[in-house]
Amino acid sequence: MTLTLNSPLDMHLHVRDNDMLKTVAPLSSNSFASAIIMPNLVPPVTTIKALQEYKQRIIRSTCRDNFTPLMTLFFKSDYSYEFLKEAKKYIAALKLYPSGITTNSEGGVSSMDIDGLKDTFEAMSELEIPLLVHGETNGFVMDREKEFSSVYEQFAKNFPKLKIVMEHITTKHSASLLDKYENLYATITLHHLYITLDDVAGGMLSPHLFCKPIAKRPEDREALLKLALSANPKVMFGSDSAPHPQDKKECCGCAAGVFTAPIALQALAQLFERHGKLKNLQAFVSDNAQKIYNFKPIDKKVTLEKKEFIVPNSYGSVVPMFAGEKLLWSIKNAL
């Protein structure tokens, strides 16, 4: 049994930089046609020059594959209209991080006050530049995403022409917002479709499943599964694959992030088949994103086959999700 996906897309990906970039970027370019690249480097990507240089480093690392990195800038509220008009030629979106809320986000937005963001949001609306948001507060860890929902609602109401993507949603409440606002969309990760907080900390602590936003309750996972498996047109796959060296995960002060890039399509095929929804996987991993972002990716066909795949224990210094475990699907070829 085989399944061919046309131009699969990862709409939220971390490839880091330097040696880590060289290790992990080819693991995405092998099986995806394009990916939205996150800008939270150190320092963050905030200029066109830095963005172009980063893109070239990615291209050099993935040159053996048919792959296009889709670049983003780290959101700043003082970007001028003229700067954004020029930047639009080079970017797919701007990524907004609340300050200090996740990896390398210390230079993010410290206040979600509408007045302070108005000029930039209005420019983005006019220029049709999407806004991607890591939506969490600094509250109790299980409530952070839900607490941020009022911010999403303010953004959506006050800037109806601004396309807003709620990144890596994890809650039933976030899922419900998609029906309330025409300009709200969402990415959903592989790991949040598989795990709950119990998998992370219900027994022995599983550091390689620790991420931000943290996995939530079974009913939250069910809400995400309903959206993904039904190919809801307002959601798309975004792995949020976030590599860290093994010694930064298996330590006191464990870094947040789940590394799924090399096993994402295989695990998604397994999940969708389990629920009798393989026919909807194409929409979730490509078609919906093409419509939401209004773009045509390069032509790339990735064929999976129903053949057991033992996930490697590591890729370089990075331990993947399902390390050492068996998945029921493999990648046969990518052309």
Wavefront OBJ file of the C-alpha trace (Angstrom):
o trace
v 0.000 0.000 0.000
v 1.351 3.427 -0.964
v 0.264 7.031 -0.563
v 1.596 9.926 -2.654
v 1.447 13.447 -1.231
v 1.734 16.403 -3.570
v 4.044 19.186 -2.346
v 3.783 18.565 1.410
v 4.322 21.735 3.456
v 5.502 22.366 6.994
v 4.032 25.714 7.989
v 6.043 26.140 11.216
v 9.625 24.900 11.361
v 12.783 25.603 13.359
v 16.058 24.781 11.626
v 18.327 26.812 13.960
v 21.720 27.832 12.537
v 25.366 26.816 12.116
v 26.100 23.126 12.804
v 22.553 22.391 13.970
v 21.187 23.857 10.736
v 23.412 21.572 8.697
v 22.115 18.564 10.650
v 18.383 19.235 10.727
v 17.517 21.283 7.630
v 18.130 18.383 5.192
v 15.804 16.203 7.272
v 12.951 18.556 6.367
v 13.989 19.319 2.800
v 14.073 15.598 2.061
v 10.348 15.141 2.587
v 8.766 18.615 2.289
v 8.476 20.972 -0.658
v 8.531 24.112 1.495
v 8.489 25.208 5.100
v 7.798 28.411 7.003
v 11.091 29.145 8.784
v 10.955 30.641 12.266
v 13.075 33.792 12.888
v 13.940 33.379 16.591
v 17.686 33.050 16.200
v 20.192 34.817 18.451
v 20.002 37.642 17.530
v 16.524 37.382 15.957
v 16.001 37.955 12.229
v 14.756 41.553 12.038
v 16.391 42.983 8.893
v 16.145 42.121 5.215
v 19.903 41.598 5.060
v 19.886 39.124 7.956
v 16.902 37.339 6.412
v 18.575 36.985 3.011
v 21.789 35.703 4.584
v 19.869 33.176 6.697
v 17.928 31.983 3.667
v 21.159 31.405 1.780
v 22.571 29.345 4.657
v 19.417 27.211 4.581
v 19.609 26.778 0.814
v 23.253 25.715 1.038
v 22.308 23.113 3.652
v 19.402 21.748 1.592
v 20.795 22.111 -1.920
v 20.478 18.411 -2.715
v 16.695 18.560 -2.397
v 13.780 20.172 -4.183
v 12.884 22.562 -1.358
v 11.967 26.224 -0.828
v 12.393 27.916 2.574
v 9.634 30.457 3.233
v 11.122 33.169 5.393
v 9.701 35.245 8.241
v 10.813 38.289 10.193
v 10.725 38.556 13.974
v 7.877 40.990 14.705
v 8.721 44.482 15.912
v 6.104 47.151 16.507
v 8.281 49.901 15.038
v 8.594 48.482 11.526
v 7.639 51.265 9.105
v 5.234 50.896 6.205
v 8.107 51.498 3.779
v 10.219 48.779 5.402
v 7.369 46.272 5.302
v 6.585 47.108 1.676
v 10.174 46.273 0.765
v 10.296 43.218 3.053
v 7.145 41.749 1.467
v 9.247 40.714 -1.537
v 11.262 38.369 0.671
v 8.919 37.092 3.385
v 5.879 34.889 3.832
v 4.844 36.414 7.185
v 5.866 38.169 10.400
v 6.124 36.133 13.612
v 5.022 37.726 16.892
v 6.407 36.357 20.158
v 5.352 37.625 23.581
v 8.592 38.604 25.273
v 10.352 35.720 27.049
v 7.549 33.226 26.506
v 9.536 30.577 24.597
v 12.980 29.787 23.155
v 14.913 32.918 22.103
v 11.907 35.241 22.463
v 13.410 37.768 24.863
v 13.202 40.509 22.234
v 9.509 39.909 21.641
v 6.504 42.126 22.342
v 6.156 43.071 26.012
v 2.652 44.577 25.727
v -0.278 43.449 23.594
v -1.864 46.895 23.771
v -3.674 47.549 20.496
v -2.608 51.174 20.314
v 1.069 50.256 20.331
v 0.635 47.677 17.566
v -1.889 49.551 15.420
v 0.428 51.109 12.848
v 2.263 47.892 12.101
v -0.922 45.816 11.960
v -2.591 48.301 9.622
v 0.440 48.249 7.325
v 0.443 44.445 7.337
v -3.281 44.416 6.557
v -2.846 46.720 3.580
v 0.199 44.845 2.299
v -1.453 41.447 2.919
v 1.348 40.170 5.136
v 0.119 37.396 7.490
v 0.718 37.623 11.232
v 1.865 34.441 12.987
v 1.468 34.434 16.764
v 2.846 32.327 19.601
v -0.219 32.773 21.782
v 0.625 32.352 25.468
v 0.647 34.519 28.579
v 2.949 34.180 31.582
v 0.171 32.683 33.699
v -0.236 29.146 35.058
v 1.270 26.837 32.464
v -1.939 24.925 31.639
v -3.924 28.156 31.225
v -1.502 30.284 29.231
v -2.973 29.609 25.806
v -6.574 30.050 26.914
v -5.677 33.288 28.693
v -4.197 34.591 25.452
v -7.457 34.000 23.567
v -8.744 37.456 24.478
v -5.707 38.907 22.683
v -6.497 36.891 19.558
v -10.076 38.179 19.708
v -8.924 41.789 20.026
v -6.588 41.377 17.072
v -9.232 39.689 14.924
v -11.969 42.237 15.729
v -9.830 45.359 15.355
v -7.977 44.275 12.219
v -10.454 42.203 10.173
v -8.303 42.343 7.032
v -5.234 41.016 8.842
v -4.726 37.292 8.309
v -3.819 35.866 11.739
v -2.415 32.391 12.290
v -2.662 30.990 15.811
v 0.496 28.916 15.945
v 0.601 25.364 17.323
v -2.786 25.489 19.069
v -3.215 23.010 21.912
v -6.658 23.616 23.429
v -10.300 23.002 22.737
v -10.892 26.678 23.418
v -8.456 27.798 20.700
v -10.117 25.415 18.263
v -13.471 27.080 18.958
v -12.126 30.515 17.961
v -11.737 29.409 14.353
v -15.505 29.465 13.883
v -15.876 32.907 15.443
v -13.518 34.938 13.269
v -13.080 34.763 9.525
v -9.477 36.009 9.675
v -8.241 33.493 12.272
v -6.403 30.342 11.167
v -4.215 27.815 12.980
v -1.327 25.416 12.682
v -1.382 22.073 14.498
v 1.697 20.024 15.337
v 2.253 16.296 15.083
v 3.075 15.922 18.766
v -0.058 17.691 19.985
v -2.134 15.266 17.907
v -0.452 12.339 19.665
v 0.248 13.296 23.267
v -1.294 14.815 26.376
v 0.385 16.143 29.500
v 0.164 12.636 30.939
v 2.665 11.450 28.310
v 5.056 14.204 29.344
v 4.856 14.004 33.133
v 2.327 11.358 34.145
v 4.973 8.726 34.894
v 8.707 9.044 34.409
v 9.389 12.518 33.046
v 9.791 12.487 29.236
v 12.056 15.448 28.438
v 11.908 14.888 24.680
v 8.140 15.511 24.790
v 8.445 18.747 26.770
v 7.483 21.716 24.636
v 5.870 25.136 24.708
v 2.951 25.341 24.608
v 2.866 22.266 26.791
v 0.596 19.348 25.840
v -2.829 19.621 27.460
v -5.767 17.373 28.370
v -7.324 14.468 26.416
v -10.336 16.596 25.485
v -8.005 19.213 24.022
v -6.212 16.611 21.926
v -9.589 15.330 20.706
v -10.539 18.822 19.532
v -7.294 19.101 17.573
v -7.765 15.645 16.065
v -11.266 16.577 14.942
v -9.922 19.624 13.089
v -6.978 17.847 11.464
v -8.667 14.582 10.547
v -11.633 16.358 8.984
v -9.285 18.546 6.888
v -10.935 21.662 8.291
v -9.942 24.384 5.790
v -8.805 26.783 8.520
v -6.050 24.521 9.878
v -2.773 23.297 8.416
v 0.185 21.239 9.472
v 3.009 23.068 11.212
v 5.439 20.719 12.920
v 7.023 23.239 15.290
v 9.876 20.750 15.066
v 12.337 22.290 17.506
v 15.745 20.606 17.778
v 17.967 20.860 20.834
v 21.119 18.837 21.561
v 20.500 15.801 23.739
v 22.448 17.296 26.644
v 20.125 20.339 26.615
v 17.051 18.111 26.843
v 18.226 15.496 29.342
v 19.277 17.913 32.059
v 18.090 20.234 34.793
v 16.452 23.158 33.029
v 15.311 21.033 30.076
v 14.959 23.028 26.833
v 11.453 23.180 25.330
v 10.887 21.573 21.956
v 9.943 18.287 20.266
v 11.979 17.203 17.240
v 9.692 15.638 14.631
v 10.975 16.792 11.238
v 12.318 13.448 9.939
v 9.339 11.365 11.085
v 6.438 13.778 10.616
v 4.876 12.449 7.415
v 5.283 8.811 8.465
v 3.637 9.437 11.845
v 0.851 11.532 10.304
v 0.077 8.778 7.792
v -0.094 6.288 10.651
v -2.428 8.546 12.628
v -4.757 9.382 9.731
v -4.933 5.719 8.663
v -5.757 4.665 12.227
v -8.780 6.960 12.113
v -9.796 6.003 8.568
v -8.977 9.486 7.208
v -5.976 8.985 4.911
v -7.881 10.749 2.125
v -7.742 13.967 4.155
v -3.995 13.997 4.791
v -3.223 15.828 1.530
v -5.398 18.765 2.557
v -3.911 18.932 6.051
v -0.283 18.855 4.903
v -0.573 21.009 1.786
v -3.826 22.074 0.159
v -5.196 24.100 3.064
v -1.943 26.004 3.509
v -1.801 26.856 -0.188
v -5.243 28.460 0.043
v -4.593 30.229 3.345
v -1.294 31.717 2.169
v -2.429 32.081 -1.440
v 0.696 30.591 -2.942
v 1.705 27.792 -5.265
v 4.581 25.608 -4.001
v 7.116 23.853 -6.142
v 6.034 20.515 -7.532
v 7.270 17.659 -5.353
v 5.779 14.223 -4.885
v 6.512 12.303 -1.716
v 5.448 8.663 -1.743
v 4.952 6.787 1.512
v 4.532 3.042 1.764
v 2.973 0.803 4.374
v 6.291 -0.559 5.575
v 7.669 -0.591 9.096
v 10.168 2.117 9.965
v 12.289 2.036 13.101
v 12.932 5.597 14.178
v 16.659 6.191 14.804
v 17.699 6.862 18.386
v 19.183 10.167 17.268
v 19.965 12.355 14.296
v 23.359 13.763 15.111
v 23.007 15.159 18.630
v 19.208 15.438 18.452
v 16.766 12.826 19.765
v 13.531 12.621 17.748
v 10.014 11.879 18.905
v 9.406 8.096 18.880
v 13.159 7.396 19.097
v 13.774 3.649 18.823
v 10.077 2.958 18.231
v 8.322 1.435 15.225
v 6.133 3.412 12.858
v 3.923 1.644 10.336
v 4.740 3.894 7.368
v 8.008 4.746 5.606
v 9.024 7.273 2.985
v 9.631 5.405 -0.262
v 10.814 8.331 -2.364
v 10.600 12.092 -2.783
v 10.861 13.513 -6.277
l 1 2 3 4 5 6 7 8 9 10 11 12 13 14 15 16 17 18 19 20 21 22 23 24 25 26 27 28 29 30 31 32 33 34 35 36 37 38 39 40 41 42 43 44 45 46 47 48 49 50 51 52 53 54 55 56 57 58 59 60 61 62 63 64 65 66 67 68 69 70 71 72 73 74 75 76 77 78 79 80 81 82 83 84 85 86 87 88 89 90 91 92 93 94 95 96 97 98 99 100 101 102 103 104 105 106 107 108 109 110 111 112 113 114 115 116 117 118 119 120 121 122 123 124 125 126 127 128 129 130 131 132 133 134 135 136 137 138 139 140 141 142 143 144 145 146 147 148 149 150 151 152 153 154 155 156 157 158 159 160 161 162 163 164 165 166 167 168 169 170 171 172 173 174 175 176 177 178 179 180 181 182 183 184 185 186 187 188 189 190 191 192 193 194 195 196 197 198 199 200 201 202 203 204 205 206 207 208 209 210 211 212 213 214 215 216 217 218 219 220 221 222 223 224 225 226 227 228 229 230 231 232 233 234 235 236 237 238 239 240 241 242 243 244 245 246 247 248 249 250 251 252 253 254 255 256 257 258 259 260 261 262 263 264 265 266 267 268 269 270 271 272 273 274 275 276 277 278 279 280 281 282 283 284 285 286 287 288 289 290 291 292 293 294 295 296 297 298 299 300 301 302 303 304 305 306 307 308 309 310 311 312 313 314 315 316 317 318 319 320 321 322 323 324 325 326 327 328 329 330 331 332 333 334 335
